[in-house]
Amino acid sequence: MDLTRIFRLRLSALGLTLMVVAHPATAEDHDFKLSRVSHQLISAEADNVHLGQLLRWLGAHAGIDVETTAAADRHLRYSGTLTGTVGELLQQLLENENYVVMFSPADHHGARGKRKVARILVMGPAGDGRGARGAKRPENAPARDAALFEEDRPGTGGAGPKVGDLLPASTEVSTAVQTTKDPAPPGNAPGSIKAAGDGPERLLPSGTALSSMLVDPAHAHITRTVQLGGEVPLATHVITKTTDGRTLQRTALGEWVPWDRDEATLIDNRFTPSGGTLTFKVDDESLMDRFFPISYTVAYRTETGLKFGVFSVMPRQPAPR
Amino acid sequence: MGPLRSYRWIVLALIILLGAPSCLPEGKSAGSTSGSSGGSGSGGGPYFLAVADTEKIIAQAVQESQARGKASTIAVVDRVGNVLGVFRMTGADTTVTITSGRGVTSGLEGVGVPDTLAAIAKAVTGAYLSSAGNAFTSRTANQIIQEHFNPKETFAPSGPLFGVQFSSLPCSDLSVSFASGMPQAFIGPKRSPLGLSADPGGQPLYVDDDLVGGIGVISDGIYGLDLDISDVDTDDDELIAIAGTFGFEAPIDIRANHITVEGKSLRFADGSTTDLISNPALAPSFASLTGGVVGDVVAVTGYNDGPIVVGKEFGEADSGIRADISGAFGSLNAFILVDGANVPRFPPIAGTEGTGDDLTQAEVITILTEALSVAFRARAQIRRPLGSHAQVTVSVVDTNGEVLGIVRTPDAPIFGTDVSLQKARTAAFFSNTVAAADLNSVGAPISDYVTDVQAFVGPTALADGIAFSDRAGGNLARPFYTDGIDGNPHGPFSRTFADWSPFSTGLQLDLVVGNLVEHLLFVAGAPDDTGKCTGLPIVNMGTMASRLANGIQIFPGSVPIYRNGTLIGGIGVSGDGIDQDDMISFLGLHNAGVALGTGVGNAPPGIRADTLAPQGTLLRYVNCPFSPFLDTNEQNVCAGK
């Protein structure tokens, strides 16, 4: 089995997230160097470097914090010299990949007046040629996608891209698609894998949507680890809902009992932190008779109140025959 | 002229299946599962598609494809959306392109999607829009979702089901995901990978006048629609699908072309079996077609395992929809949703806000019962024979978007299940003072719609507690405001007309487009298929979801629910004409309020959206039909309530 790793890249300054994939055994055996050509232009020399590393490096150049997570990849390496703006380099790196871009073009209200890349999803290598009817294929991408990083503000005359303006929140680059077809991927808990990104996530007072999970429904051992950020939980809680609309909470003994949605009646599950993280034991039983997706809330109480996150679980499906 | 939005989002999508769904070994599917006593020809039911039926349907379609020199992908589903089989002919495009042909480049326009998903969406549309009283196709859908009804009829209002294409979405918390080997594997209603389709080539399938499923065909590389219905097309997808329906045809009397809406005949198909090149009766055996020379069945991640399976008999527990036996709805012939263990989904429960004004379980039951009672009395708009009562689904939610109850009449079209919930949530959401804040929290471009609506309607719009029915919100979601008036500016929830298409509607699509793309990735092999429909914030620990957990809907049929002037939820109705849906929600709630005497009812007239006149044109709240009931001659039944 090809064990792999996903790197989750977070552009903290821009709120931009890049998620790329590299092989764990070779993730660090890269060779590249960076130089600044001008105020806007940068140059990167790469020798057999994973695309993920390059994208991560580009993110770091724009002020990115990098988190690593687990998943799979097998093919993406890059050699050569890249010169241009960060946006142009991203475009060059992505042009042979199969990807989805969503962005908001010029707003006629004028408040923002520029294109905003909202999301990039890189799916992996291109397919095997144009369809018989000329349906769009990845190899057709560069020409059309050239506009991706061009500013569309009236009066700028198509001046060079400004990645700080062009790549706003929630952008994602993912190349995890192909390898996730592996029917028995590694997991962070027996019988389960995380769908995207396994760096411990943070809970928030307003709640946060945690990445979903696939489980073996016959032997589900669902755990969830979150970062505490230095906080000391005073109590920990796990909640779920049933098909018929009841809300249940987990007891410290692992039983499910009704919850009246009153925060005051939440039962402490007594999970203890370790190494700055907190692991919730969520469910440890056969889920064969459950109705999917199953939603869970994990929460802990601090002196300032509750913080929580929500995630969904689906049964892992056998590989297509 | 109102504010212009050149366009909000562009989706440039290059979708490819990384490793196309694998084909099965020769002959593996054929005859692997046969219908028991049912299936076609059983006479007197039970009615469902046996494996041999689906094989026959596919073989007939393949034969017509070959006669037309086309390589098709063909999907067959049962009435509740279970994918019974997908057959890809050798040489068929594995990626097809979404386009309206309007030259629009935003929204989903230009996105490449797997052929299998296009075929499934078309098949689902044929099944979901139809019933024992009406047979609609994806061509019918095409007619009723465009900017005018009929399309290209200038200065005519938009299609009555404007926006229905974005329902039964993959992310819906109501629609069921296929889960191989699990009890829910064949529980409906199933999701549709692309929502409902307006691309001709989706047809319903009938056995002995009972709806048993749908067929969808894609052969032309385009997942589009027909902008001009004034002519008669020769559409390969549609004719191939018609060949597939041979022996499973919709009863002639209930076909769309025998049904009128606003005095206009609906369209069923631009062809018939007489237009076929091949003779379906002489179709080869299915077994002779498999193995790869002609084509083979394929597995579609998230929808089927590959081998052809038997369809579920609608109305039995294992279809996910059965008669209610709880007695909660009195003597009414109510049907409910159940899970794989025959446990009711969405039984009546109390509201979850914990404010003291929450709807009680008894109140929810009364509202559902009263709405159903109106439906059983209502003269149907879209059903045959004339004089039939309406068939609808009714959903009630609280202000958190939590489902407090869903119930339906026996033969309500399946599409209305998800749509009724969308409508209920949309009314409750847009009437909530947190609506603007929730939308703003998502950021651009969603927050831009808040800016626009506040510029258009007033600076406190979506934050001031004005009661929005779906009809009122829909007024603001049309590419012309006032609806249908060519040359007028667009509503603030819509794109400009130049940038609008059924694949690029505005707020409705932008809320869910990210999830749609995620779903395409999932089908291509990514593991994550449980994303939330919208990026709206989670309401609280208990709801575990946003207030809009299955997207929004923008055609009429819902109103918010109040208790003594305080918003406490929403009721949504779908399945018949939009005026009937309006009446059943509005009058059902009113009657419940009278029966309950607890202060529950419709919004006080003074805070309804029809008190607003943005740009000088009053919004509408509800519109109830003429001569609405079968058992009385009452008129103006909603007036003064």
Interface residues (C-beta under 8 A of the other chain):
Chain A: N98 Y99 V100 V101 M102 F103 S104 P105 A106 D107 H108 H109 A111 R112 K116 A118 R119 L121 M123 G124 P125 A126 G127 G131 A132 R133 G134 A135 K136 R137 P138 N140 A141 R144 D145 L148 P168 A169 S170 S174 A176 V177 Q178 T180 K181 P185 I193 A195 A196 S206 G207 T208 A209 S211 S212 L214 P217 H237 I239 K241 T243 D244 G245 T247 W259 R261 D262 E263 M288 D289 F291 F292 P293 S295 Y296 T297 A299 L306 F308 V310 S312 V313 M314 P315 Q317 P318 P320 R321
Chain B: P3 L4 R5 S6 Y7 R8 W9 I10 V11 L12 A13 L14 I15 I16 L17 L18 G19 P21 S22 L24 A71 G91 A92 D93 T94 T95 V96 T97 S106 G110 G112 S177 A179 S180 G181 M182 P183 Q184 D220 G221 I222 A299 T301 G302 D305 G306 P307 D339 G340 A341 V343 P344 R345 F346 P347 I349 T352 G354 E402 V403 G443 A444 P445 D448 T451 D452 V513 G514 V517 E518 L520 L521 A524 G525 A526 P527 D528 D529 T530 G531 K532 P537 I538 N540 M541 G542 M544 A545
